[in-house]
Amino acid sequence: ICDEFLNEDENGNMINLNMRRIATDLDPVVHKQLHKEFDKFINLFDLKENAWEYIRSLLVDGELYFENIVHEKHVKEGILGVINVPVQAIDPVYDNYQNMHVKAYLLRKMKHHKEADDHQDTYSASSDKDFIPMEKNQVTYINSGTWNENKNFRIPFIENARRAYRQLSLIEDSIIIYRLVRAPERLVFNVDVGNMSPPKAESYIRKLMQNYWQKKAFSLDDNKRVNSFNPQSILDAYWFPKREGSSGTEVNTLPGGQNLGELQDLVYFVKKLYKALKVPTNRVDTENSQYSADASVLREELKFANFIVRLQHQFAKGLKESFITHLKLKDIWKQFDLRENSFDLNFTPPRNYFELRQQQILDLKVNNFNTLTSNESISKGYSQKQYLGWTDEQIKANREWLRKDAALQHELEGIRSGGADWAAGGGAAAPMGGGAPAGPGGEEMPPDMGPDTGGAAGGEEAPAPEPVPTPGGETSALPT
């Protein structure tokens, strides 16, 4: 989520100041001044270095606090810096609990004093604190926008995934325990005891078990061979007596767990965790994580992109309030008669998903246009306006570009057939097999391209060429 939150535009900016339509009538000098002050203000947070940690803290803690540094002797310089305040050390004070309007903030600070004996600085117990009130404009406050049921504190976004994460942790532990228990293969010893009585058969099996449970080893203390315990020989082994008439002593192997390689239940809880975090579940499979044109995948990606945009708006909301404070301190707010609805602060959205959606919409429009224009009874220009959504100006511009493309294509064909100087007649074949007329100096003149449609010089109409007899007795209007 933090990675998708932060994006840079073509200018390398993560957040931009955008003027609303209501403020378009402002002087361009005002726009320039606002953008200049915004660049100074946003550089105080150093987003390129610290934005990732800021977003992560907001998702985990649900709140983010910055103390605005203002010089008491140079208030008109605005906010000169910001200091990140720990969430556990500050609380907002609300003036109206109905609309949750923040009135001030209360900073908790540990009491600091010097010991009488060693004159060293120490801190007292955690219950002994100083409470420092702070004005609303002294703090930049950013929250998740979600309350608990009693509206006592802000709920962090990651709280939505707490239950799914605990379930996933428990199922992982259960799978590990199950694999450790079911993985070993068991041995089954069917011992032939003949017609022994049950007590003798039991004693005989116990004797065999003792023999297999021990192995010969050399003892350095006694300098002789002794029987030592071999734990591997009795690992999950079962001993059963067999009566007379059986096939004799047999040793069989019981297979281990048959479904140890199946993790469908684990994958289910992993996807459940992804859904709780609003992350597309197709990202679980890292091998097939490429975005496809599937409708369900596209829908999940667009939902995730919209969720990221909502987080960006919530973060930008807190920055906007502090930026307004900065403008008020510098008297720019009152000087230019600005309002809160005059501008917005917008983070660069995750453009990949929106571009994918726009491409899908464009494909649908183009397919409908091609299908309808294949019918001769439907006008192509009307289809451009009705189904592609073009305006009359765009349709006229498209026709003009078609003319330019046709002229360019004609020129390229002439260059291919007659060379680079085809328009001047250099290397171009003479029309109708005739040669080009010679000039006064004997050089070859460019062929006449026919009458000028724009008229002769002086605005008079150019005379029509005289007919030229052809070998077949017919006349031709081409010039000699």
Residue pairs with C-beta under 8 A, 6 or more apart in sequence:
1 55
1 59
1 277
1 279
1 308
1 311
2 52
2 55
2 56
2 59
3 52
4 304
4 305
4 308
4 350
5 51
5 55
5 308
5 311
5 312
5 347
6 14
6 47
6 51
6 52
6 55
6 347
7 14
7 347
7 348
7 349
7 350
7 351
8 14
8 348
9 16
9 348
13 348
14 47
14 48
14 51
14 347
14 348
15 42
15 47
15 316
15 319
15 345
15 346
15 347
15 348
16 345
16 346
16 348
17 34
17 35
17 38
17 343
17 344
17 345
18 343
18 344
18 345
18 346
19 26
19 31
19 34
19 342
19 343
20 341
20 342
20 343
20 344
22 339
22 341
22 342
23 338
23 339
23 342
23 343
26 336
26 342
30 336
33 332
33 336
34 327
34 332
34 336
34 343
37 78
37 326
37 327
37 330
37 332
38 323
38 345
40 78
41 78
41 79
41 322
41 323
41 326
42 319
44 79
44 80
44 81
44 82
45 51
45 54
45 66
45 82
45 319
47 54
54 64
54 315
55 311
55 315
57 64
57 87
58 64
58 142
58 143
58 144
58 156
58 157
58 311
58 315
59 144
59 156
59 157
59 158
60 156
60 158
61 87
61 156
62 87
62 143
62 144
62 146
62 153
62 154
62 155
62 156
62 157
62 159
63 87
63 141
63 142
63 143
63 144
63 154
64 84
64 87
64 141
64 142
64 143
64 318
65 84
65 85
65 86
65 87
65 90
65 105
65 139
65 140
65 141
65 142
66 82
66 83
66 84
66 85
66 139
66 140
66 322
67 82
67 83
67 85
67 134
67 138
67 139
67 140
68 79
68 81
68 82
68 137
68 138
68 139
68 140
68 322
68 325
69 79
69 80
69 81
69 82
69 83
70 77
70 78
70 79
70 80
70 138
70 329
71 77
71 80
75 329
76 329
76 330
76 331
77 329
77 330
78 326
78 327
78 329
78 330
79 322
79 325
79 326
79 329
82 140
85 107
85 139
89 107
89 108
89 109
90 105
90 106
90 107
90 108
90 134
90 139
91 105
91 106
91 108
92 102
92 104
92 105
92 106
92 141
93 102
93 103
93 104
93 105
93 106
93 133
94 100
94 101
94 102
94 103
95 101
95 102
95 103
97 151
100 147
100 151
102 136
102 141
103 136
104 133
104 134
104 135
104 136
105 133
105 134
105 135
105 136
105 138
105 139
105 141
106 131
106 132
106 133
106 134
107 131
107 132
107 133
107 134
108 129
108 130
108 131
108 132
109 129
109 130
109 131
109 132
110 123
110 124
110 126
110 128
110 129
110 130
111 123
111 124
111 128
111 129
111 130
112 121
112 122
112 123
113 121
113 122
113 124
114 120
114 121
114 122
115 122
137 325
137 328
140 318
140 319
140 321
140 322
141 318
141 321
142 314
142 315
142 317
142 318
142 319
143 154
143 314
143 318
144 154
144 155
144 156
144 157
144 314
145 154
145 314
146 154
146 155
146 157
147 153
147 154
147 155
148 154
148 155
157 311
158 277
160 276
160 277
161 273
161 276
161 277
163 276
164 269
164 272
164 273
164 275
164 276
165 273
165 276
167 269
167 272
168 266
168 269
168 270
168 272
168 273
171 265
171 266
171 269
172 266
175 263
175 265
175 266
178 257
178 260
179 257
179 260
182 256
182 257
182 260
183 256
183 257
183 260
184 235
184 236
184 256
185 236
185 253
185 254
185 255
185 256
186 236
186 237
186 238
186 253
186 254
187 236
187 237
187 238
187 251
187 252
187 253
187 254
188 237
188 238
188 240
188 250
188 251
188 252
188 253
188 254
189 208
189 237
189 238
189 239
189 240
189 249
189 250
189 251
190 240
190 241
190 242
190 246
190 249
190 250
190 251
190 252
191 204
191 205
191 208
191 239
191 240
191 241
191 242
191 249
192 242
192 246
192 248
192 249
193 200
193 201
193 204
193 205
193 241
193 242
193 243
194 243
194 244
195 243
195 244
196 204
196 241
201 241
202 241
205 239
205 241
208 239
209 234
209 239
212 233
212 234
212 237
213 229
213 230
213 233
213 234
214 227
214 228
214 229
214 230
215 227
215 228
215 230
215 233
216 225
216 226
216 227
216 228
217 225
217 226
217 227
217 228
218 224
218 225
218 226
219 225
219 226
238 254
242 248
242 249
242 250
267 284
270 284
271 281
271 284
274 280
274 281
274 283
274 284
275 281
278 303
278 304
278 307
279 304
280 297
280 300
280 301
280 303
280 304
281 300
282 288
282 289
282 297
282 300
283 289
291 297
291 298
291 301
291 352
291 356
293 360
298 356
298 357
298 360
301 353
301 356
302 353
302 354
302 357
304 353
305 349
305 350
305 353
305 354
308 349
308 350
309 349
309 350
312 346
312 347
312 349
313 346
315 347
316 344
316 345
316 346
316 347
319 345
320 340
320 344
320 345
323 345
324 333
324 340
327 333
327 338
328 334
332 338
365 387
365 388
365 389
366 388
368 387
369 383
369 384
369 387
369 388
372 378
372 383
372 387
373 380
373 383
381 395
384 390
384 394
384 395
384 398
385 391
385 392
385 395
390 398
414 422
414 423
414 428
415 422
417 428
417 429
418 426
418 427
418 428
418 429
419 426
419 427
419 428
421 427
422 428
423 446
424 446
425 436
425 444
425 445
425 446
425 447
428 447
430 436
430 447
431 447
431 478
432 478
434 480
435 444
436 444
436 445
436 446
436 447
437 444
437 445
438 444
438 445
439 445
448 479
450 479
451 462
451 464
451 465
452 462
455 461
455 462
456 462
464 477
465 477
465 478
465 479
467 475
467 476
467 477
468 475
468 476
468 477
468 478
468 479
468 480
469 475
469 476
470 476
